[in-house]
Amino acid sequence: MYSKFCARADNSVCRKTKGEEYPFSIAANRMTNRLKSALLVGQAATQQRAKVLAEKYQNCPYVYFIATQDTKIYAIYFLPEKQRWWMDTIEEKPEETIGLEKVKITFTDDIFHPATMRMRLPEKPMNISPCGSNCENCPYYGQCCGCPSTIFYQHAESE
């Protein structure tokens, strides 16, 4: 079961439990910096591959929305500013990072969203991320903060 997390209108993040807001705990308490919004348009080799990848990433804590149309994937990400490099890496190396042939990433200037948005995080951090990645064995881990759903998630505050 996933906890209920939200982004406030000022793009900071909170955790809601039984109607109360308080600073994040566990992995989420380290994600209090401002969020960036990225729009991903990706091309998969086949329609089936697009569906498989969309299903694989549908529970990513940073993915707000993901959909397919034929061989294309459309996704909206909300992530800490410090993780912007990861989206740039996905665009530069789509096959290596998320399994797509081509990717175009667009960062938005301003984010307008409902007063509360839910982030999908497990009740307790996991060893393996929802997409099946193992942060501990990832070549980007260290530069990357790790997945917020895992025990490997590191502080994501901007320097």
Beta strands, then each sheet from edge to edge (+ up, - down):
strand 1: 2-7
strand 2: 13-17
strand 3: 20-22
strand 4: 35-43
strand 5: 63-69
strand 6: 72-80
strand 7: 102-107
strand 8: 119-122
sheet 1: 3+ 2- 1+ 8-
sheet 2: 5+ 6- 4+ 7-
end
